[in-house]
C-alpha cells in the first residue's frame, strides 16, 4: 500500500474506517500499520482523493 501525504486532505475517513488500529492520526499525520487485520481494500476505496493506493504488482495472498 502507498500513501501520498501531499494529496491527502486529512478528512480522516480512513481513520474512522479502521477497526483495529491500523490507521491512526497523531500529531497532525496519518499513520498506517499494515500488520493490523483491517479491511484494507475498503480503507483504500473510502479515500475521496485516492491518496491511498494498493501497491503496483501486489496480489492477494489469501488462498
PyMOL Python script that loads the backbone (N, CA, C, O; Angstrom):
from pymol import cmd

cmd.read_pdbstr("""\
ATOM      1  N   UNK A   1       0.846  -1.156   0.000  1.00  0.00           N
ATOM      2  CA  UNK A   1       0.000   0.000   0.000  1.00  0.00           C
ATOM      3  C   UNK A   1       0.900   1.231   0.000  1.00  0.00           C
ATOM      4  O   UNK A   1       1.945   1.253   0.650  1.00  0.00           O
ATOM      5  N   UNK A   2       0.479   2.248  -0.737  1.00  0.00           N
ATOM      6  CA  UNK A   2       1.189   3.513  -0.728  1.00  0.00           C
ATOM      7  C   UNK A   2       0.244   4.616  -0.283  1.00  0.00           C
ATOM      8  O   UNK A   2      -0.968   4.537  -0.482  1.00  0.00           O
ATOM      9  N   UNK A   3       0.810   5.629   0.312  1.00  0.00           N
ATOM     10  CA  UNK A   3       0.036   6.754   0.829  1.00  0.00           C
ATOM     11  C   UNK A   3       0.733   8.035   0.398  1.00  0.00           C
ATOM     12  O   UNK A   3       1.909   8.241   0.697  1.00  0.00           O
ATOM     13  N   UNK A   4       0.003   8.896  -0.307  1.00  0.00           N
ATOM     14  CA  UNK A   4       0.556  10.169  -0.766  1.00  0.00           C
ATOM     15  C   UNK A   4       0.079  11.278   0.170  1.00  0.00           C
ATOM     16  O   UNK A   4      -1.037  11.781   0.040  1.00  0.00           O
ATOM     17  N   UNK A   5       0.930  11.642   1.102  1.00  0.00           N
ATOM     18  CA  UNK A   5       0.597  12.652   2.106  1.00  0.00           C
ATOM     19  C   UNK A   5       0.341  14.022   1.465  1.00  0.00           C
ATOM     20  O   UNK A   5      -0.364  14.855   2.035  1.00  0.00           O
ATOM     21  N   UNK A   6       0.914  14.247   0.286  1.00  0.00           N
ATOM     22  CA  UNK A   6       0.758  15.545  -0.376  1.00  0.00           C
ATOM     23  C   UNK A   6      -0.641  15.780  -0.931  1.00  0.00           C
ATOM     24  O   UNK A   6      -1.081  16.926  -1.021  1.00  0.00           O
ATOM     25  N   UNK A   7      -1.348  14.711  -1.305  1.00  0.00           N
ATOM     26  CA  UNK A   7      -2.702  14.919  -1.830  1.00  0.00           C
ATOM     27  C   UNK A   7      -3.790  14.627  -0.798  1.00  0.00           C
ATOM     28  O   UNK A   7      -4.967  14.899  -1.037  1.00  0.00           O
ATOM     29  N   UNK A   8      -3.400  14.082   0.330  1.00  0.00           N
ATOM     30  CA  UNK A   8      -4.350  13.790   1.407  1.00  0.00           C
ATOM     31  C   UNK A   8      -4.947  15.091   1.939  1.00  0.00           C
ATOM     32  O   UNK A   8      -4.223  16.054   2.193  1.00  0.00           O
ATOM     33  N   UNK A   9      -6.271  15.114   2.107  1.00  0.00           N
ATOM     34  CA  UNK A   9      -6.961  16.303   2.608  1.00  0.00           C
ATOM     35  C   UNK A   9      -7.280  16.190   4.103  1.00  0.00           C
ATOM     36  O   UNK A   9      -7.974  17.049   4.647  1.00  0.00           O
ATOM     37  N   UNK A  10      -6.788  15.153   4.767  1.00  0.00           N
ATOM     38  CA  UNK A  10      -6.975  14.925   6.197  1.00  0.00           C
ATOM     39  C   UNK A  10      -8.451  14.877   6.591  1.00  0.00           C
ATOM     40  O   UNK A  10      -8.848  15.415   7.625  1.00  0.00           O
ATOM     41  N   UNK A  11      -9.256  14.227   5.752  1.00  0.00           N
ATOM     42  CA  UNK A  11     -10.679  14.073   6.083  1.00  0.00           C
ATOM     43  C   UNK A  11     -10.869  13.042   7.191  1.00  0.00           C
ATOM     44  O   UNK A  11     -11.896  13.031   7.871  1.00  0.00           O
ATOM     45  N   UNK A  12      -9.876  12.181   7.366  1.00  0.00           N
ATOM     46  CA  UNK A  12      -9.846  11.137   8.394  1.00  0.00           C
ATOM     47  C   UNK A  12     -10.856  10.015   8.180  1.00  0.00           C
ATOM     48  O   UNK A  12     -11.168   9.276   9.113  1.00  0.00           O
ATOM     49  N   UNK A  13     -11.367   9.883   6.961  1.00  0.00           N
ATOM     50  CA  UNK A  13     -12.271   8.775   6.651  1.00  0.00           C
ATOM     51  C   UNK A  13     -11.572   7.435   6.875  1.00  0.00           C
ATOM     52  O   UNK A  13     -12.179   6.491   7.380  1.00  0.00           O
ATOM     53  N   UNK A  14     -10.316   7.357   6.504  1.00  0.00           N
ATOM     54  CA  UNK A  14      -9.568   6.109   6.678  1.00  0.00           C
ATOM     55  C   UNK A  14      -9.397   5.770   8.154  1.00  0.00           C
ATOM     56  O   UNK A  14      -9.455   4.602   8.540  1.00  0.00           O
ATOM     57  N   UNK A  15      -9.188   6.786   8.972  1.00  0.00           N
ATOM     58  CA  UNK A  15      -9.052   6.574  10.415  1.00  0.00           C
ATOM     59  C   UNK A  15     -10.382   6.083  10.986  1.00  0.00           C
ATOM     60  O   UNK A  15     -10.411   5.161  11.801  1.00  0.00           O
ATOM     61  N   UNK A  16     -11.468   6.696  10.559  1.00  0.00           N
ATOM     62  CA  UNK A  16     -12.796   6.292  11.034  1.00  0.00           C
ATOM     63  C   UNK A  16     -13.141   4.869  10.613  1.00  0.00           C
ATOM     64  O   UNK A  16     -13.809   4.146  11.352  1.00  0.00           O
ATOM     65  N   UNK A  17     -12.690   4.469   9.438  1.00  0.00           N
ATOM     66  CA  UNK A  17     -12.988   3.144   8.901  1.00  0.00           C
ATOM     67  C   UNK A  17     -12.136   2.053   9.558  1.00  0.00           C
ATOM     68  O   UNK A  17     -12.507   0.879   9.543  1.00  0.00           O
ATOM     69  N   UNK A  18     -11.017   2.437  10.123  1.00  0.00           N
ATOM     70  CA  UNK A  18     -10.106   1.492  10.765  1.00  0.00           C
ATOM     71  C   UNK A  18     -10.736   0.919  12.029  1.00  0.00           C
ATOM     72  O   UNK A  18     -11.140   1.663  12.922  1.00  0.00           O
ATOM     73  N   UNK A  19     -10.817  -0.406  12.099  1.00  0.00           N
ATOM     74  CA  UNK A  19     -11.431  -1.065  13.258  1.00  0.00           C
ATOM     75  C   UNK A  19     -10.412  -1.573  14.275  1.00  0.00           C
ATOM     76  O   UNK A  19     -10.740  -1.751  15.448  1.00  0.00           O
ATOM     77  N   UNK A  20      -9.178  -1.807  13.829  1.00  0.00           N
ATOM     78  CA  UNK A  20      -8.204  -2.478  14.682  1.00  0.00           C
ATOM     79  C   UNK A  20      -6.921  -1.671  14.893  1.00  0.00           C
ATOM     80  O   UNK A  20      -5.882  -2.234  15.237  1.00  0.00           O
ATOM     81  N   UNK A  21      -6.994  -0.354  14.689  1.00  0.00           N
ATOM     82  CA  UNK A  21      -5.823   0.483  14.928  1.00  0.00           C
ATOM     83  C   UNK A  21      -4.813   0.493  13.804  1.00  0.00           C
ATOM     84  O   UNK A  21      -3.673   0.914  13.999  1.00  0.00           O
ATOM     85  N   UNK A  22      -5.207   0.041  12.641  1.00  0.00           N
ATOM     86  CA  UNK A  22      -4.288   0.020  11.506  1.00  0.00           C
ATOM     87  C   UNK A  22      -4.041   1.388  10.903  1.00  0.00           C
ATOM     88  O   UNK A  22      -3.021   1.613  10.252  1.00  0.00           O
ATOM     89  N   UNK A  23      -4.985   2.312  11.121  1.00  0.00           N
ATOM     90  CA  UNK A  23      -4.823   3.681  10.640  1.00  0.00           C
ATOM     91  C   UNK A  23      -5.064   4.608  11.820  1.00  0.00           C
ATOM     92  O   UNK A  23      -6.130   4.579  12.435  1.00  0.00           O
ATOM     93  N   UNK A  24      -4.076   5.427  12.131  1.00  0.00           N
ATOM     94  CA  UNK A  24      -4.187   6.343  13.261  1.00  0.00           C
ATOM     95  C   UNK A  24      -3.782   7.746  12.837  1.00  0.00           C
ATOM     96  O   UNK A  24      -3.072   7.936  11.850  1.00  0.00           O
ATOM     97  N   UNK A  25      -4.242   8.709  13.593  1.00  0.00           N
ATOM     98  CA  UNK A  25      -3.925  10.119  13.351  1.00  0.00           C
ATOM     99  C   UNK A  25      -3.244  10.659  14.600  1.00  0.00           C
ATOM    100  O   UNK A  25      -3.844  10.736  15.672  1.00  0.00           O
ATOM    101  N   UNK A  26      -1.970  11.035  14.436  1.00  0.00           N
ATOM    102  CA  UNK A  26      -1.187  11.515  15.574  1.00  0.00           C
ATOM    103  C   UNK A  26      -0.348  12.713  15.146  1.00  0.00           C
ATOM    104  O   UNK A  26       0.295  12.689  14.097  1.00  0.00           O
ATOM    105  N   UNK A  27      -0.360  13.739  15.951  1.00  0.00           N
ATOM    106  CA  UNK A  27       0.470  14.923  15.709  1.00  0.00           C
ATOM    107  C   UNK A  27       0.290  15.485  14.301  1.00  0.00           C
ATOM    108  O   UNK A  27       1.253  15.914  13.665  1.00  0.00           O
ATOM    109  N   UNK A  28      -0.975  15.478  13.815  1.00  0.00           N
ATOM    110  CA  UNK A  28      -1.273  16.047  12.505  1.00  0.00           C
ATOM    111  C   UNK A  28      -0.920  15.174  11.315  1.00  0.00           C
ATOM    112  O   UNK A  28      -0.956  15.642  10.176  1.00  0.00           O
ATOM    113  N   UNK A  29      -0.576  13.905  11.558  1.00  0.00           N
ATOM    114  CA  UNK A  29      -0.205  12.995  10.475  1.00  0.00           C
ATOM    115  C   UNK A  29      -0.976  11.691  10.591  1.00  0.00           C
ATOM    116  O   UNK A  29      -1.372  11.272  11.679  1.00  0.00           O
ATOM    117  N   UNK A  30      -1.179  11.057   9.434  1.00  0.00           N
ATOM    118  CA  UNK A  30      -1.852   9.763   9.386  1.00  0.00           C
ATOM    119  C   UNK A  30      -0.792   8.674   9.282  1.00  0.00           C
ATOM    120  O   UNK A  30       0.136   8.767   8.479  1.00  0.00           O
ATOM    121  N   UNK A  31      -0.942   7.649  10.100  1.00  0.00           N
ATOM    122  CA  UNK A  31      -0.004   6.528  10.122  1.00  0.00           C
ATOM    123  C   UNK A  31      -0.740   5.229   9.819  1.00  0.00           C
ATOM    124  O   UNK A  31      -1.877   5.028  10.247  1.00  0.00           O
ATOM    125  N   UNK A  32      -0.073   4.353   9.075  1.00  0.00           N
ATOM    126  CA  UNK A  32      -0.636   3.066   8.675  1.00  0.00           C
ATOM    127  C   UNK A  32       0.205   1.942   9.259  1.00  0.00           C
ATOM    128  O   UNK A  32       1.434   1.981   9.210  1.00  0.00           O
ATOM    129  N   UNK A  33      -0.465   0.947   9.808  1.00  0.00           N
ATOM    130  CA  UNK A  33       0.194  -0.259  10.307  1.00  0.00           C
ATOM    131  C   UNK A  33      -0.449  -1.440   9.584  1.00  0.00           C
ATOM    132  O   UNK A  33      -1.484  -1.960  10.000  1.00  0.00           O
ATOM    133  N   UNK A  34       0.190  -1.845   8.500  1.00  0.00           N
ATOM    134  CA  UNK A  34      -0.376  -2.907   7.656  1.00  0.00           C
ATOM    135  C   UNK A  34      -0.339  -4.279   8.300  1.00  0.00           C
ATOM    136  O   UNK A  34      -0.849  -5.242   7.726  1.00  0.00           O
ATOM    137  N   UNK A  35       0.254  -4.388   9.476  1.00  0.00           N
ATOM    138  CA  UNK A  35       0.236  -5.672  10.174  1.00  0.00           C
ATOM    139  C   UNK A  35      -1.095  -5.896  10.887  1.00  0.00           C
ATOM    140  O   UNK A  35      -1.389  -7.010  11.321  1.00  0.00           O
ATOM    141  N   UNK A  36      -1.888  -4.854  11.007  1.00  0.00           N
ATOM    142  CA  UNK A  36      -3.200  -4.968  11.659  1.00  0.00           C
ATOM    143  C   UNK A  36      -4.201  -5.595  10.690  1.00  0.00           C
ATOM    144  O   UNK A  36      -4.105  -5.386   9.481  1.00  0.00           O
ATOM    145  N   UNK A  37      -5.159  -6.359  11.209  1.00  0.00           N
ATOM    146  CA  UNK A  37      -6.109  -7.087  10.354  1.00  0.00           C
ATOM    147  C   UNK A  37      -7.278  -6.222   9.873  1.00  0.00           C
ATOM    148  O   UNK A  37      -8.437  -6.541  10.138  1.00  0.00           O
ATOM    149  N   UNK A  38      -6.977  -5.145   9.178  1.00  0.00           N
ATOM    150  CA  UNK A  38      -8.004  -4.245   8.659  1.00  0.00           C
ATOM    151  C   UNK A  38      -8.571  -4.744   7.333  1.00  0.00           C
ATOM    152  O   UNK A  38      -7.989  -5.612   6.683  1.00  0.00           O
ATOM    153  N   UNK A  39      -9.695  -4.194   6.947  1.00  0.00           N
ATOM    154  CA  UNK A  39     -10.239  -4.395   5.606  1.00  0.00           C
ATOM    155  C   UNK A  39      -9.566  -3.337   4.726  1.00  0.00           C
ATOM    156  O   UNK A  39     -10.145  -2.290   4.437  1.00  0.00           O
ATOM    157  N   UNK A  40      -8.343  -3.631   4.313  1.00  0.00           N
ATOM    158  CA  UNK A  40      -7.523  -2.646   3.604  1.00  0.00           C
ATOM    159  C   UNK A  40      -8.143  -2.227   2.278  1.00  0.00           C
ATOM    160  O   UNK A  40      -8.015  -1.069   1.882  1.00  0.00           O
ATOM    161  N   UNK A  41      -8.803  -3.132   1.593  1.00  0.00           N
ATOM    162  CA  UNK A  41      -9.456  -2.770   0.327  1.00  0.00           C
ATOM    163  C   UNK A  41     -10.510  -1.690   0.573  1.00  0.00           C
ATOM    164  O   UNK A  41     -10.614  -0.738  -0.201  1.00  0.00           O
ATOM    165  N   UNK A  42     -11.275  -1.830   1.624  1.00  0.00           N
ATOM    166  CA  UNK A  42     -12.301  -0.848   1.958  1.00  0.00           C
ATOM    167  C   UNK A  42     -11.678   0.488   2.362  1.00  0.00           C
ATOM    168  O   UNK A  42     -12.153   1.546   1.950  1.00  0.00           O
ATOM    169  N   UNK A  43     -10.628   0.440   3.160  1.00  0.00           N
ATOM    170  CA  UNK A  43      -9.954   1.665   3.575  1.00  0.00           C
ATOM    171  C   UNK A  43      -9.386   2.399   2.363  1.00  0.00           C
ATOM    172  O   UNK A  43      -9.477   3.624   2.284  1.00  0.00           O
ATOM    173  N   UNK A  44      -8.808   1.671   1.432  1.00  0.00           N
ATOM    174  CA  UNK A  44      -8.286   2.282   0.211  1.00  0.00           C
ATOM    175  C   UNK A  44      -9.424   2.912  -0.585  1.00  0.00           C
ATOM    176  O   UNK A  44      -9.291   4.033  -1.076  1.00  0.00           O
ATOM    177  N   UNK A  45     -10.539   2.199  -0.715  1.00  0.00           N
ATOM    178  CA  UNK A  45     -11.638   2.682  -1.557  1.00  0.00           C
ATOM    179  C   UNK A  45     -12.384   3.869  -0.945  1.00  0.00           C
ATOM    180  O   UNK A  45     -13.018   4.630  -1.675  1.00  0.00           O
ATOM    181  N   UNK A  46     -12.324   4.043   0.362  1.00  0.00           N
ATOM    182  CA  UNK A  46     -13.069   5.123   1.015  1.00  0.00           C
ATOM    183  C   UNK A  46     -12.378   6.483   0.874  1.00  0.00           C
ATOM    184  O   UNK A  46     -13.008   7.515   1.108  1.00  0.00           O
ATOM    185  N   UNK A  47     -11.115   6.503   0.501  1.00  0.00           N
ATOM    186  CA  UNK A  47     -10.372   7.763   0.383  1.00  0.00           C
ATOM    187  C   UNK A  47     -10.932   8.596  -0.773  1.00  0.00           C
ATOM    188  O   UNK A  47     -10.910   8.147  -1.920  1.00  0.00           O
ATOM    189  N   UNK A  48     -11.438   9.814  -0.485  1.00  0.00           N
ATOM    190  CA  UNK A  48     -12.083  10.619  -1.528  1.00  0.00           C
ATOM    191  C   UNK A  48     -11.132  11.216  -2.561  1.00  0.00           C
ATOM    192  O   UNK A  48     -11.570  11.643  -3.630  1.00  0.00           O
ATOM    193  N   UNK A  49      -9.838  11.250  -2.254  1.00  0.00           N
ATOM    194  CA  UNK A  49      -8.880  11.844  -3.192  1.00  0.00           C
ATOM    195  C   UNK A  49      -7.842  10.829  -3.691  1.00  0.00           C
ATOM    196  O   UNK A  49      -6.858  11.202  -4.329  1.00  0.00           O
ATOM    197  N   UNK A  50      -8.069   9.564  -3.397  1.00  0.00           N
ATOM    198  CA  UNK A  50      -7.181   8.469  -3.812  1.00  0.00           C
ATOM    199  C   UNK A  50      -5.743   8.671  -3.342  1.00  0.00           C
ATOM    200  O   UNK A  50      -4.796   8.417  -4.087  1.00  0.00           O
ATOM    201  N   UNK A  51      -5.588   9.130  -2.099  1.00  0.00           N
ATOM    202  CA  UNK A  51      -4.258   9.293  -1.529  1.00  0.00           C
ATOM    203  C   UNK A  51      -3.679   7.956  -1.074  1.00  0.00           C
ATOM    204  O   UNK A  51      -2.473   7.841  -0.855  1.00  0.00           O
ATOM    205  N   UNK A  52      -4.541   6.944  -0.933  1.00  0.00           N
ATOM    206  CA  UNK A  52      -4.113   5.609  -0.519  1.00  0.00           C
ATOM    207  C   UNK A  52      -4.317   4.685  -1.714  1.00  0.00           C
ATOM    208  O   UNK A  52      -5.397   4.642  -2.304  1.00  0.00           O
ATOM    209  N   UNK A  53      -3.287   3.962  -2.055  1.00  0.00           N
ATOM    210  CA  UNK A  53      -3.370   3.061  -3.209  1.00  0.00           C
ATOM    211  C   UNK A  53      -2.744   1.719  -2.876  1.00  0.00           C
ATOM    212  O   UNK A  53      -1.828   1.623  -2.058  1.00  0.00           O
ATOM    213  N   UNK A  54      -3.255   0.696  -3.524  1.00  0.00           N
ATOM    214  CA  UNK A  54      -2.658  -0.632  -3.412  1.00  0.00           C
ATOM    215  C   UNK A  54      -1.351  -0.609  -4.198  1.00  0.00           C
ATOM    216  O   UNK A  54      -1.291  -0.028  -5.282  1.00  0.00           O
ATOM    217  N   UNK A  55      -0.322  -1.225  -3.670  1.00  0.00           N
ATOM    218  CA  UNK A  55       0.965  -1.259  -4.359  1.00  0.00           C
ATOM    219  C   UNK A  55       0.825  -1.906  -5.721  1.00  0.00           C
ATOM    220  O   UNK A  55       0.109  -2.894  -5.878  1.00  0.00           O
ATOM    221  N   UNK A  56       1.506  -1.350  -6.698  1.00  0.00           N
ATOM    222  CA  UNK A  56       1.527  -1.940  -8.035  1.00  0.00           C
ATOM    223  C   UNK A  56       2.165  -3.328  -7.954  1.00  0.00           C
ATOM    224  O   UNK A  56       3.222  -3.509  -7.349  1.00  0.00           O
ATOM    225  N   UNK A  57       1.512  -4.278  -8.565  1.00  0.00           N
ATOM    226  CA  UNK A  57       2.044  -5.635  -8.572  1.00  0.00           C
ATOM    227  C   UNK A  57       1.708  -6.425  -7.329  1.00  0.00           C
ATOM    228  O   UNK A  57       2.059  -7.602  -7.238  1.00  0.00           O
ATOM    229  N   UNK A  58       1.040  -5.815  -6.371  1.00  0.00           N
ATOM    230  CA  UNK A  58       0.666  -6.541  -5.160  1.00  0.00           C
ATOM    231  C   UNK A  58      -0.480  -7.483  -5.491  1.00  0.00           C
ATOM    232  O   UNK A  58      -1.374  -7.140  -6.264  1.00  0.00           O
ATOM    233  N   UNK A  59      -0.447  -8.648  -4.914  1.00  0.00           N
ATOM    234  CA  UNK A  59      -1.514  -9.607  -5.138  1.00  0.00           C
ATOM    235  C   UNK A  59      -2.066 -10.055  -3.808  1.00  0.00           C
ATOM    236  O   UNK A  59      -1.381  -9.999  -2.786  1.00  0.00           O
ATOM    237  N   UNK A  60      -3.297 -10.496  -3.823  1.00  0.00           N
ATOM    238  CA  UNK A  60      -3.898 -11.006  -2.603  1.00  0.00           C
ATOM    239  C   UNK A  60      -3.181 -12.288  -2.211  1.00  0.00           C
ATOM    240  O   UNK A  60      -2.998 -13.183  -3.036  1.00  0.00           O
ATOM    241  N   UNK A  61      -2.777 -12.373  -0.956  1.00  0.00           N
ATOM    242  CA  UNK A  61      -2.011 -13.534  -0.502  1.00  0.00           C
ATOM    243  C   UNK A  61      -2.880 -14.594   0.113  1.00  0.00           C
ATOM    244  O   UNK A  61      -2.374 -15.614   0.582  1.00  0.00           O
ATOM    245  N   UNK A  62      -4.191 -14.376   0.123  1.00  0.00           N
ATOM    246  CA  UNK A  62      -5.085 -15.364   0.689  1.00  0.00           C
ATOM    247  C   UNK A  62      -5.327 -16.472  -0.329  1.00  0.00           C
ATOM    248  O   UNK A  62      -5.543 -16.206  -1.512  1.00  0.00           O
ATOM    249  N   UNK A  63      -5.288 -17.698   0.134  1.00  0.00           N
ATOM    250  CA  UNK A  63      -5.534 -18.834  -0.767  1.00  0.00           C
ATOM    251  C   UNK A  63      -6.726 -19.601  -0.292  1.00  0.00           C
ATOM    252  O   UNK A  63      -7.106 -20.596  -0.909  1.00  0.00           O
TER     253      UNK A  63
END
""", "prot")
cmd.dss("prot")
cmd.show_as("cartoon", "prot")
cmd.util.cbc("prot")
cmd.orient("prot")
